[in-house]
């Protein structure tokens, strides 16, 4: 869902697909990227900002 509604994650997903990655691989890469961002937010105590992703 995030890769459809977050413009930066959508661009990341589309670039992976354009480079020949399968849909599942590109989706897992987006999930990992989002998880890393969320982990950093929790550690720093910040709130979600769509510009960060």
PQR file with spaces between the fields and no chain letter, atoms N, CA, C, O and H, PARSE charges and radii, in Angstrom:
ATOM       1  N    UNK     1       0.830   -1.187    0.000 -0.4000 1.5000
ATOM       2  CA   UNK     1       0.000    0.000    0.000 -0.0000 2.0000
ATOM       3  C    UNK     1       0.872    1.248    0.000  0.5500 1.7000
ATOM       4  O    UNK     1       0.573    2.213   -0.704 -0.5500 1.4000
ATOM       5  N    UNK     2       1.948    1.238    0.783 -0.4000 1.5000
ATOM       6  CA   UNK     2       2.809    2.419    0.845 -0.0000 2.0000
ATOM       7  C    UNK     2       3.436    2.707   -0.508  0.5500 1.7000
ATOM       8  O    UNK     2       3.643    3.868   -0.860 -0.5500 1.4000
ATOM       9  H    UNK     2       2.191    0.455    1.354  0.4000 1.0000
ATOM      10  N    UNK     3       3.740    1.665   -1.269 -0.4000 1.5000
ATOM      11  CA   UNK     3       4.356    1.895   -2.577 -0.0000 2.0000
ATOM      12  C    UNK     3       3.363    2.481   -3.577  0.5500 1.7000
ATOM      13  O    UNK     3       3.768    2.974   -4.630 -0.5500 1.4000
ATOM      14  H    UNK     3       3.572    0.722   -0.983  0.4000 1.0000
ATOM      15  N    UNK     4       2.079    2.434   -3.263 -0.4000 1.5000
ATOM      16  CA   UNK     4       1.078    3.052   -4.138 -0.0000 2.0000
ATOM      17  C    UNK     4       0.772    4.486   -3.739  0.5500 1.7000
ATOM      18  O    UNK     4       0.492    5.317   -4.603 -0.5500 1.4000
ATOM      19  H    UNK     4       1.750    2.034   -2.408  0.4000 1.0000
ATOM      20  N    UNK     5       0.821    4.795   -2.436 -0.4000 1.5000
ATOM      21  CA   UNK     5       0.359    6.095   -1.970 -0.0000 2.0000
ATOM      22  C    UNK     5       1.471    7.037   -1.536  0.5500 1.7000
ATOM      23  O    UNK     5       1.231    8.237   -1.401 -0.5500 1.4000
ATOM      24  H    UNK     5       1.049    4.119   -1.734  0.4000 1.0000
ATOM      25  N    UNK     6       2.666    6.537   -1.315 -0.4000 1.5000
ATOM      26  CA   UNK     6       3.795    7.393   -0.954 -0.0000 2.0000
ATOM      27  C    UNK     6       4.604    7.633   -2.231  0.5500 1.7000
ATOM      28  O    UNK     6       5.140    6.687   -2.807 -0.5500 1.4000
ATOM      29  H    UNK     6       2.861    5.563   -1.424  0.4000 1.0000
ATOM      30  N    UNK     7       4.697    8.896   -2.680 -0.4000 1.5000
ATOM      31  CA   UNK     7       5.358    9.162   -3.965 -0.0000 2.0000
ATOM      32  C    UNK     7       6.815    8.700   -4.019  0.5500 1.7000
ATOM      33  O    UNK     7       7.257    8.193   -5.050 -0.5500 1.4000
ATOM      34  H    UNK     7       4.261    9.665   -2.212  0.4000 1.0000
ATOM      35  N    UNK     8       7.559    8.864   -2.941 -0.4000 1.5000
ATOM      36  CA   UNK     8       8.968    8.461   -2.960 -0.0000 2.0000
ATOM      37  C    UNK     8       9.115    6.947   -3.027  0.5500 1.7000
ATOM      38  O    UNK     8       9.952    6.434   -3.769 -0.5500 1.4000
ATOM      39  H    UNK     8       7.199    9.276   -2.104  0.4000 1.0000
ATOM      40  N    UNK     9       8.307    6.234   -2.256 -0.4000 1.5000
ATOM      41  CA   UNK     9       8.369    4.769   -2.318 -0.0000 2.0000
ATOM      42  C    UNK     9       7.876    4.262   -3.671  0.5500 1.7000
ATOM      43  O    UNK     9       8.378    3.260   -4.183 -0.5500 1.4000
ATOM      44  H    UNK     9       7.627    6.650   -1.653  0.4000 1.0000
ATOM      45  N    UNK    10       6.896    4.951   -4.247 -0.4000 1.5000
ATOM      46  CA   UNK    10       6.416    4.562   -5.575 -0.0000 2.0000
ATOM      47  C    UNK    10       7.518    4.727   -6.611  0.5500 1.7000
ATOM      48  O    UNK    10       7.703    3.858   -7.462 -0.5500 1.4000
ATOM      49  H    UNK    10       6.489    5.764   -3.831  0.4000 1.0000
ATOM      50  N    UNK    11       8.252    5.835   -6.548 -0.4000 1.5000
ATOM      51  CA   UNK    11       9.366    6.033   -7.483 -0.0000 2.0000
ATOM      52  C    UNK    11      10.432    4.956   -7.293  0.5500 1.7000
ATOM      53  O    UNK    11      10.985    4.442   -8.265 -0.5500 1.4000
ATOM      54  H    UNK    11       8.102    6.542   -5.856  0.4000 1.0000
ATOM      55  N    UNK    12      10.717    4.618   -6.029 -0.4000 1.5000
ATOM      56  CA   UNK    12      11.698    3.578   -5.733 -0.0000 2.0000
ATOM      57  C    UNK    12      11.233    2.241   -6.308  0.5500 1.7000
ATOM      58  O    UNK    12      12.010    1.530   -6.947 -0.5500 1.4000
ATOM      59  H    UNK    12      10.268    5.036   -5.239  0.4000 1.0000
ATOM      60  N    UNK    13       9.964    1.902   -6.080 -0.4000 1.5000
ATOM      61  CA   UNK    13       9.391    0.660   -6.600 -0.0000 2.0000
ATOM      62  C    UNK    13       9.453    0.638   -8.130  0.5500 1.7000
ATOM      63  O    UNK    13       9.870   -0.353   -8.728 -0.5500 1.4000
ATOM      64  H    UNK    13       9.333    2.478   -5.561  0.4000 1.0000
ATOM      65  N    UNK    14       9.034    1.740   -8.753 -0.4000 1.5000
ATOM      66  CA   UNK    14       9.033    1.805  -10.216 -0.0000 2.0000
ATOM      67  C    UNK    14      10.439    1.695  -10.792  0.5500 1.7000
ATOM      68  O    UNK    14      10.636    1.081  -11.841 -0.5500 1.4000
ATOM      69  H    UNK    14       8.695    2.546   -8.268  0.4000 1.0000
ATOM      70  N    UNK    15      11.417    2.289  -10.109 -0.4000 1.5000
ATOM      71  CA   UNK    15      12.793    2.202  -10.611 -0.0000 2.0000
ATOM      72  C    UNK    15      13.322    0.765  -10.509  0.5500 1.7000
ATOM      73  O    UNK    15      14.052    0.303  -11.386 -0.5500 1.4000
ATOM      74  H    UNK    15      11.256    2.788   -9.257  0.4000 1.0000
ATOM      75  N    UNK    16      12.951    0.073   -9.443 -0.4000 1.5000
ATOM      76  CA   UNK    16      13.355   -1.327   -9.320 -0.0000 2.0000
ATOM      77  C    UNK    16      12.708   -2.177  -10.407  0.5500 1.7000
ATOM      78  O    UNK    16      13.357   -3.041  -10.997 -0.5500 1.4000
ATOM      79  H    UNK    16      12.358    0.448   -8.730  0.4000 1.0000
ATOM      80  N    UNK    17      11.423   -1.927  -10.669 -0.4000 1.5000
ATOM      81  CA   UNK    17      10.726   -2.682  -11.715 -0.0000 2.0000
ATOM      82  C    UNK    17      11.330   -2.388  -13.082  0.5500 1.7000
ATOM      83  O    UNK    17      11.458   -3.286  -13.914 -0.5500 1.4000
ATOM      84  H    UNK    17      10.896   -1.225  -10.189  0.4000 1.0000
ATOM      85  N    UNK    18      11.704   -1.124  -13.316 -0.4000 1.5000
ATOM      86  CA   UNK    18      12.295   -0.749  -14.603 -0.0000 2.0000
ATOM      87  C    UNK    18      13.666   -1.389  -14.794  0.5500 1.7000
ATOM      88  O    UNK    18      14.091   -1.638  -15.922 -0.5500 1.4000
ATOM      89  H    UNK    18      11.601   -0.394  -12.640  0.4000 1.0000
ATOM      90  N    UNK    19      14.355   -1.654  -13.684 -0.4000 1.5000
ATOM      91  CA   UNK    19      15.682   -2.265  -13.796 -0.0000 2.0000
ATOM      92  C    UNK    19      15.605   -3.790  -13.922  0.5500 1.7000
ATOM      93  O    UNK    19      16.633   -4.466  -13.973 -0.5500 1.4000
ATOM      94  H    UNK    19      14.010   -1.451  -12.768  0.4000 1.0000
ATOM      95  N    UNK    20      14.379   -4.328  -13.970 -0.4000 1.5000
ATOM      96  CA   UNK    20      14.222   -5.752  -14.232 -0.0000 2.0000
ATOM      97  C    UNK    20      13.886   -6.609  -13.026  0.5500 1.7000
ATOM      98  O    UNK    20      13.783   -7.830  -13.153 -0.5500 1.4000
ATOM      99  H    UNK    20      13.544   -3.779  -13.929  0.4000 1.0000
ATOM     100  N    UNK    21      13.713   -6.006  -11.862 -0.4000 1.5000
ATOM     101  CA   UNK    21      13.353   -6.784  -10.675 -0.0000 2.0000
ATOM     102  C    UNK    21      11.897   -7.236  -10.785  0.5500 1.7000
ATOM     103  O    UNK    21      11.066   -6.544  -11.374 -0.5500 1.4000
ATOM     104  H    UNK    21      13.796   -5.015  -11.759  0.4000 1.0000
ATOM     105  N    UNK    22      11.602   -8.391  -10.217 -0.4000 1.5000
ATOM     106  CA   UNK    22      10.219   -8.864  -10.213 -0.0000 2.0000
ATOM     107  C    UNK    22       9.403   -8.034   -9.228  0.5500 1.7000
ATOM     108  O    UNK    22       9.959   -7.325   -8.388 -0.5500 1.4000
ATOM     109  H    UNK    22      12.277   -8.952   -9.739  0.4000 1.0000
ATOM     110  N    UNK    23       8.094   -8.128   -9.340 -0.4000 1.5000
ATOM     111  CA   UNK    23       7.221   -7.355   -8.469 -0.0000 2.0000
ATOM     112  C    UNK    23       7.417   -7.677   -7.003  0.5500 1.7000
ATOM     113  O    UNK    23       7.425   -6.783   -6.157 -0.5500 1.4000
ATOM     114  H    UNK    23       7.643   -8.704  -10.022  0.4000 1.0000
ATOM     115  N    UNK    24       7.574   -8.959   -6.703 -0.4000 1.5000
ATOM     116  CA   UNK    24       7.743   -9.385   -5.310 -0.0000 2.0000
ATOM     117  C    UNK    24       9.058   -8.864   -4.734  0.5500 1.7000
ATOM     118  O    UNK    24       9.092   -8.406   -3.592 -0.5500 1.4000
ATOM     119  H    UNK    24       7.568   -9.685   -7.390  0.4000 1.0000
ATOM     120  N    UNK    25      10.136   -8.927   -5.510 -0.4000 1.5000
ATOM     121  CA   UNK    25      11.439   -8.442   -5.043 -0.0000 2.0000
ATOM     122  C    UNK    25      11.382   -6.934   -4.807  0.5500 1.7000
ATOM     123  O    UNK    25      11.895   -6.443   -3.802 -0.5500 1.4000
ATOM     124  H    UNK    25      10.108   -9.298   -6.438  0.4000 1.0000
ATOM     125  N    UNK    26      10.764   -6.204   -5.723 -0.4000 1.5000
ATOM     126  CA   UNK    26      10.649   -4.753   -5.573 -0.0000 2.0000
ATOM     127  C    UNK    26       9.796   -4.404   -4.357  0.5500 1.7000
ATOM     128  O    UNK    26      10.106   -3.458   -3.633 -0.5500 1.4000
ATOM     129  H    UNK    26      10.347   -6.603   -6.540  0.4000 1.0000
ATOM     130  N    UNK    27       8.733   -5.156   -4.132 -0.4000 1.5000
ATOM     131  CA   UNK    27       7.865   -4.901   -2.987 -0.0000 2.0000
ATOM     132  C    UNK    27       8.589   -5.159   -1.669  0.5500 1.7000
ATOM     133  O    UNK    27       8.454   -4.380   -0.725 -0.5500 1.4000
ATOM     134  H    UNK    27       8.482   -5.924   -4.721  0.4000 1.0000
ATOM     135  N    UNK    28       9.349   -6.238   -1.599 -0.4000 1.5000
ATOM     136  CA   UNK    28      10.107   -6.546   -0.385 -0.0000 2.0000
ATOM     137  C    UNK    28      11.165   -5.475   -0.135  0.5500 1.7000
ATOM     138  O    UNK    28      11.422   -5.122    1.016 -0.5500 1.4000
ATOM     139  H    UNK    28       9.458   -6.870   -2.365  0.4000 1.0000
ATOM     140  N    UNK    29      11.777   -4.958   -1.186 -0.4000 1.5000
ATOM     141  CA   UNK    29      12.760   -3.883   -1.029 -0.0000 2.0000
ATOM     142  C    UNK    29      12.093   -2.631   -0.468  0.5500 1.7000
ATOM     143  O    UNK    29      12.679   -1.941    0.366 -0.5500 1.4000
ATOM     144  H    UNK    29      11.569   -5.245   -2.121  0.4000 1.0000
ATOM     145  N    UNK    30      10.877   -2.331   -0.914 -0.4000 1.5000
ATOM     146  CA   UNK    30      10.135   -1.184   -0.375 -0.0000 2.0000
ATOM     147  C    UNK    30       9.771   -1.416    1.089  0.5500 1.7000
ATOM     148  O    UNK    30       9.853   -0.499    1.905 -0.5500 1.4000
ATOM     149  H    UNK    30      10.400   -2.891   -1.591  0.4000 1.0000
ATOM     150  N    UNK    31       9.370   -2.639    1.418 -0.4000 1.5000
ATOM     151  CA   UNK    31       9.037   -2.949    2.810 -0.0000 2.0000
ATOM     152  C    UNK    31      10.258   -2.780    3.699  0.5500 1.7000
ATOM     153  O    UNK    31      10.158   -2.242    4.802 -0.5500 1.4000
ATOM     154  H    UNK    31       9.303   -3.384    0.754  0.4000 1.0000
ATOM     155  N    UNK    32      11.401   -3.236    3.226 -0.4000 1.5000
ATOM     156  CA   UNK    32      12.632   -3.116    4.013 -0.0000 2.0000
ATOM     157  C    UNK    32      13.004   -1.648    4.206  0.5500 1.7000
ATOM     158  O    UNK    32      13.392   -1.241    5.301 -0.5500 1.4000
ATOM     159  H    UNK    32      11.482   -3.673    2.330  0.4000 1.0000
ATOM     160  N    UNK    33      12.885   -0.855    3.137 -0.4000 1.5000
ATOM     161  CA   UNK    33      13.195    0.574    3.214 -0.0000 2.0000
ATOM     162  C    UNK    33      12.268    1.251    4.231  0.5500 1.7000
ATOM     163  O    UNK    33      12.723    2.059    5.041 -0.5500 1.4000
ATOM     164  H    UNK    33      12.571   -1.186    2.248  0.4000 1.0000
ATOM     165  N    UNK    34      10.987    0.927    4.192 -0.4000 1.5000
ATOM     166  CA   UNK    34      10.027    1.508    5.121 -0.0000 2.0000
ATOM     167  C    UNK    34      10.315    1.072    6.553  0.5500 1.7000
ATOM     168  O    UNK    34      10.199    1.875    7.479 -0.5500 1.4000
ATOM     169  H    UNK    34      10.617    0.271    3.534  0.4000 1.0000
ATOM     170  N    UNK    35      10.685   -0.179    6.742 -0.4000 1.5000
ATOM     171  CA   UNK    35      11.014   -0.682    8.076 -0.0000 2.0000
ATOM     172  C    UNK    35      12.231    0.033    8.652  0.5500 1.7000
ATOM     173  O    UNK    35      12.250    0.359    9.840 -0.5500 1.4000
ATOM     174  H    UNK    35      10.779   -0.831    5.989  0.4000 1.0000
ATOM     175  N    UNK    36      13.238    0.280    7.835 -0.4000 1.5000
ATOM     176  CA   UNK    36      14.427    0.997    8.295 -0.0000 2.0000
ATOM     177  C    UNK    36      14.064    2.421    8.710  0.5500 1.7000
ATOM     178  O    UNK    36      14.548    2.915    9.729 -0.5500 1.4000
ATOM     179  H    UNK    36      13.223    0.016    6.871  0.4000 1.0000
ATOM     180  N    UNK    37      13.212    3.081    7.921 -0.4000 1.5000
ATOM     181  CA   UNK    37      12.783    4.442    8.256 -0.0000 2.0000
ATOM     182  C    UNK    37      12.005    4.442    9.567  0.5500 1.7000
ATOM     183  O    UNK    37      12.240    5.290   10.428 -0.5500 1.4000
ATOM     184  H    UNK    37      12.819    2.679    7.094  0.4000 1.0000
ATOM     185  N    UNK    38      11.082    3.499    9.722 -0.4000 1.5000
ATOM     186  CA   UNK    38      10.276    3.435   10.944 -0.0000 2.0000
ATOM     187  C    UNK    38      11.133    3.130   12.162  0.5500 1.7000
ATOM     188  O    UNK    38      10.899    3.688   13.234 -0.5500 1.4000
ATOM     189  H    UNK    38      10.891    2.811    9.022  0.4000 1.0000
ATOM     190  N    UNK    39      12.109    2.264   12.019 -0.4000 1.5000
ATOM     191  CA   UNK    39      13.010    1.947   13.120 -0.0000 2.0000
ATOM     192  C    UNK    39      13.787    3.194   13.546  0.5500 1.7000
ATOM     193  O    UNK    39      13.958    3.446   14.738 -0.5500 1.4000
ATOM     194  H    UNK    39      12.298    1.810   11.148  0.4000 1.0000
ATOM     195  N    UNK    40      14.251    3.964   12.576 -0.4000 1.5000
ATOM     196  CA   UNK    40      14.980    5.195   12.887 -0.0000 2.0000
ATOM     197  C    UNK    40      14.076    6.200   13.594  0.5500 1.7000
ATOM     198  O    UNK    40      14.522    6.905   14.499 -0.5500 1.4000
ATOM     199  H    UNK    40      14.112    3.759   11.607  0.4000 1.0000
ATOM     200  N    UNK    41      12.809    6.269   13.187 -0.4000 1.5000
ATOM     201  CA   UNK    41      11.870    7.186   13.837 -0.0000 2.0000
ATOM     202  C    UNK    41      11.621    6.784   15.288  0.5500 1.7000
ATOM     203  O    UNK    41      11.563    7.641   16.169 -0.5500 1.4000
ATOM     204  H    UNK    41      12.447    5.696   12.451  0.4000 1.0000
ATOM     205  N    UNK    42      11.475    5.499   15.534 -0.4000 1.5000
ATOM     206  CA   UNK    42      11.243    5.020   16.899 -0.0000 2.0000
ATOM     207  C    UNK    42      12.456    5.308   17.776  0.5500 1.7000
ATOM     208  O    UNK    42      12.311    5.759   18.913 -0.5500 1.4000
ATOM     209  H    UNK    42      11.522    4.803   14.818  0.4000 1.0000
ATOM     210  N    UNK    43      13.651    5.048   17.250 -0.4000 1.5000
ATOM     211  CA   UNK    43      14.867    5.286   18.035 -0.0000 2.0000
ATOM     212  C    UNK    43      15.061    6.761   18.355  0.5500 1.7000
ATOM     213  O    UNK    43      15.527    7.106   19.441 -0.5500 1.4000
ATOM     214  H    UNK    43      13.768    4.682   16.327  0.4000 1.0000
ATOM     215  N    UNK    44      14.705    7.636   17.411 -0.4000 1.5000
ATOM     216  CA   UNK    44      14.926    9.065   17.630 -0.0000 2.0000
ATOM     217  C    UNK    44      13.745    9.742   18.312  0.5500 1.7000
ATOM     218  O    UNK    44      13.859   10.889   18.745 -0.5500 1.4000
ATOM     219  H    UNK    44      14.327    7.356   16.529  0.4000 1.0000
ATOM     220  N    UNK    45      12.617    9.055   18.415 -0.4000 1.5000
ATOM     221  CA   UNK    45      11.444    9.624   19.068 -0.0000 2.0000
ATOM     222  C    UNK    45      10.690   10.619   18.203  0.5500 1.7000
ATOM     223  O    UNK    45       9.878   11.389   18.715 -0.5500 1.4000
ATOM     224  H    UNK    45      12.525    8.123   18.063  0.4000 1.0000
ATOM     225  N    UNK    46      10.941   10.617   16.914 -0.4000 1.5000
ATOM     226  CA   UNK    46      10.260   11.539   16.009 -0.0000 2.0000
ATOM     227  C    UNK    46       8.934   10.946   15.556  0.5500 1.7000
ATOM     228  O    UNK    46       8.676    9.753   15.714 -0.5500 1.4000
ATOM     229  H    UNK    46      11.601    9.991   16.497  0.4000 1.0000
ATOM     230  N    UNK    47       8.102   11.811   14.988 -0.4000 1.5000
ATOM     231  CA   UNK    47       6.831   11.376   14.432 -0.0000 2.0000
ATOM     232  C    UNK    47       6.976   11.197   12.927  0.5500 1.7000
ATOM     233  O    UNK    47       7.905   11.723   12.315 -0.5500 1.4000
ATOM     234  H    UNK    47       8.311   12.781   14.860  0.4000 1.0000
ATOM     235  N    UNK    48       6.034   10.440   12.330 -0.4000 1.5000
ATOM     236  CA   UNK    48       6.072   10.157   10.901 -0.0000 2.0000
ATOM     237  C    UNK    48       5.914   11.443   10.107  0.5500 1.7000
ATOM     238  O    UNK    48       5.078   12.288   10.428 -0.5500 1.4000
ATOM     239  H    UNK    48       5.279   10.013   12.828  0.4000 1.0000
ATOM     240  N    UNK    49       6.719   11.579    9.075 -0.4000 1.5000
ATOM     241  CA   UNK    49       6.633   12.686    8.138 -0.0000 2.0000
ATOM     242  C    UNK    49       6.768   12.078    6.752  0.5500 1.7000
ATOM     243  O    UNK    49       7.768   11.422    6.462 -0.5500 1.4000
ATOM     244  H    UNK    49       7.398   10.893    8.814  0.4000 1.0000
ATOM     245  N    UNK    50       5.782   12.283    5.896 -0.4000 1.5000
ATOM     246  CA   UNK    50       5.800   11.663    4.572 -0.0000 2.0000
ATOM     247  C    UNK    50       6.999   12.107    3.750  0.5500 1.7000
ATOM     248  O    UNK    50       7.413   11.393    2.836 -0.5500 1.4000
ATOM     249  H    UNK    50       4.970   12.817    6.131  0.4000 1.0000
ATOM     250  N    UNK    51       7.559   13.257    4.048 -0.4000 1.5000
ATOM     251  CA   UNK    51       8.724   13.742    3.310 -0.0000 2.0000
ATOM     252  C    UNK    51       9.962   12.906    3.609  0.5500 1.7000
ATOM     253  O    UNK    51      10.878   12.858    2.788 -0.5500 1.4000
ATOM     254  H    UNK    51       7.223   13.837    4.790  0.4000 1.0000
ATOM     255  N    UNK    52      10.012   12.252    4.758 -0.4000 1.5000
ATOM     256  CA   UNK    52      11.175   11.445    5.141 -0.0000 2.0000
ATOM     257  C    UNK    52      11.284   10.224    4.245  0.5500 1.7000
ATOM     258  O    UNK    52      12.373    9.869    3.792 -0.5500 1.4000
ATOM     259  H    UNK    52       9.268   12.291    5.425  0.4000 1.0000
ATOM     260  N    UNK    53      10.144    9.581    3.991 -0.4000 1.5000
ATOM     261  CA   UNK    53      10.149    8.359    3.191 -0.0000 2.0000
ATOM     262  C    UNK    53      10.415    8.710    1.766  0.5500 1.7000
ATOM     263  O    UNK    53      10.463    7.825    0.912 -0.5500 1.4000
ATOM     264  H    UNK    53       9.260    9.869    4.359  0.4000 1.0000
